[in-house]
Amino acid sequence: MKKEAAGKKEKKANSQKFRKLITSSGTLVLAGKDAESNEALIAQVKPLEEVFHTAAPGSPFVNIKGKPKRGDIKQAAAFCASYSREWKKNKKDVLIHRFKGKDIYKNKDMKLGTFGVKKFKTIKIRKEDIENFRK
């Protein structure tokens, strides 16, 4: 029983490290807050789950938990864009990379919070969509 309680405590502590979004369809989306929480976020991503990051450096990694439902991809991408350095500096459209957990890798020489991605799709999130998301 003690192991089970410790596991629940650890899960709760980890989920507090992340920003959270519940999409309009009820899906949980998590985002890192800094390099350390991005590491923790990527560590808990399952191979087939969707992950997002801006094309430019300086954004949280964002993870849709489970299988996305209609509209979840766009909402998660807007969530990612809205917390990015690119958005904060320029207030323009933001390019987002979308990939699966299985496509993420980390080399020893990569700094904390940095990852490589084998293959990805690019999504353009329009300025208006980010502004509407932030309301």
Legacy VTK file of the C-alpha trace (Angstrom):
# vtk DataFile Version 3.0
C-alpha trace
ASCII
DATASET POLYDATA
POINTS 135 float
0.000 0.000 0.000
2.816 2.429 0.778
4.266 2.020 -2.732
0.856 2.770 -4.254
0.452 5.920 -2.138
3.955 7.071 -3.063
3.155 6.508 -6.752
-0.011 8.621 -6.489
1.921 11.375 -4.708
4.588 11.349 -7.430
1.967 11.542 -10.213
0.285 14.484 -8.472
3.635 16.287 -8.026
4.483 15.735 -11.697
1.118 16.994 -12.951
1.567 20.193 -10.913
4.725 20.959 -12.900
2.651 21.391 -16.058
0.195 23.894 -17.454
-3.103 22.169 -18.169
-5.826 22.609 -20.733
-9.083 20.705 -21.025
-10.178 20.977 -24.652
-13.770 21.622 -25.681
-14.145 17.852 -26.200
-12.861 17.125 -22.669
-9.351 15.930 -23.552
-6.465 16.699 -21.187
-3.524 18.603 -22.681
-0.309 19.225 -20.709
2.421 21.802 -21.376
5.822 22.349 -19.814
6.600 25.566 -17.943
10.406 25.539 -18.232
13.294 23.290 -19.318
12.934 21.026 -16.280
9.190 20.525 -16.714
9.667 19.977 -20.471
12.007 17.081 -19.546
9.373 15.653 -17.188
6.640 16.126 -19.784
8.543 14.296 -22.528
9.428 11.497 -20.088
5.722 10.718 -19.580
4.658 10.900 -23.259
3.462 7.590 -24.721
4.759 6.549 -28.184
1.530 7.272 -30.088
0.513 10.463 -28.263
0.617 13.794 -30.072
3.283 16.329 -29.067
3.724 19.953 -30.203
6.499 22.568 -30.138
7.044 25.766 -32.090
9.329 25.650 -35.127
11.398 28.377 -33.435
13.105 27.762 -30.061
11.440 29.010 -26.908
8.131 27.285 -26.322
6.718 24.610 -24.071
6.378 21.069 -25.276
2.666 20.263 -25.340
1.189 16.752 -25.083
-2.355 15.586 -25.822
-3.104 12.746 -23.409
-4.680 9.791 -25.195
-6.233 9.845 -28.647
-7.201 13.346 -29.825
-10.822 14.080 -30.627
-12.163 16.535 -33.180
-10.692 20.001 -32.612
-8.073 18.868 -30.054
-5.108 19.252 -32.441
-5.911 22.885 -33.254
-6.560 23.765 -29.593
-3.335 22.087 -28.418
-1.327 23.847 -31.146
-2.849 27.230 -30.183
-2.049 26.451 -26.511
1.576 25.807 -27.488
1.772 28.958 -29.624
0.226 31.178 -26.957
3.042 30.425 -24.484
5.855 30.695 -27.034
8.581 33.315 -27.189
7.701 33.776 -30.878
4.135 34.859 -29.997
5.198 37.076 -27.104
7.776 38.913 -29.256
5.967 39.245 -32.585
2.203 38.744 -32.090
2.017 37.137 -35.559
1.140 33.710 -36.952
3.213 30.932 -35.343
4.505 27.737 -36.967
4.044 24.644 -34.803
5.657 21.235 -35.253
3.372 18.277 -34.562
4.872 14.841 -33.943
4.396 11.559 -32.101
6.115 10.556 -28.871
7.957 7.761 -30.701
9.694 10.345 -32.937
11.381 12.199 -30.043
15.008 11.526 -29.130
17.639 12.973 -26.803
21.419 12.900 -27.255
23.828 13.198 -24.337
25.098 16.581 -25.549
21.637 18.196 -25.723
20.935 20.672 -22.953
18.112 20.343 -20.433
14.681 20.719 -22.050
16.001 20.209 -25.594
15.040 17.266 -27.793
15.382 16.147 -31.378
12.501 14.996 -33.554
12.814 12.445 -36.369
9.726 13.485 -38.359
7.036 16.098 -37.922
4.243 17.986 -39.634
4.063 21.780 -39.596
0.882 23.615 -38.645
0.412 27.366 -39.075
-1.570 28.869 -36.211
-3.030 32.194 -37.216
-2.740 35.274 -35.048
-6.537 35.473 -34.700
-6.727 31.867 -33.454
-4.095 32.542 -30.766
-5.850 35.748 -29.682
-9.206 33.905 -29.491
-7.579 31.106 -27.531
-6.139 33.543 -24.967
-9.568 35.106 -24.229
LINES 1 136
135 0 1 2 3 4 5 6 7 8 9 10 11 12 13 14 15 16 17 18 19 20 21 22 23 24 25 26 27 28 29 30 31 32 33 34 35 36 37 38 39 40 41 42 43 44 45 46 47 48 49 50 51 52 53 54 55 56 57 58 59 60 61 62 63 64 65 66 67 68 69 70 71 72 73 74 75 76 77 78 79 80 81 82 83 84 85 86 87 88 89 90 91 92 93 94 95 96 97 98 99 100 101 102 103 104 105 106 107 108 109 110 111 112 113 114 115 116 117 118 119 120 121 122 123 124 125 126 127 128 129 130 131 132 133 134
